[in-house]
Amino acid sequence: MAKVSKNARVGKKTVIAGSGREHVKVIKSIKDPKTGKYTYKEVMIHKDNVKEFFEKK
C-alpha cells in the first residue's frame, strides 16, 4: 500500500465542500447628506459581485 499525504486529503475536502476563498469582505463608506457624517456598510459578498456592489448607491 502506498502512503497518502495528510495534506493532500485535506486539500481535496476544501475543494469539494466549497471554500470561503470565493467570498471577500467589502467596506463602503456612505456620507449622510444632512449631517455630513460617514457611516460604513460591511458586507461579505462573492468576489464576482464586488464591482456591482460599489456601483450601487
Protein Blocks (a to p, Z undefined) as FASTA:
>chain_A
ZZddfklmmmmmmmmnopaklpccdddddddfklopacdddddddfklmmmmmmpZZ
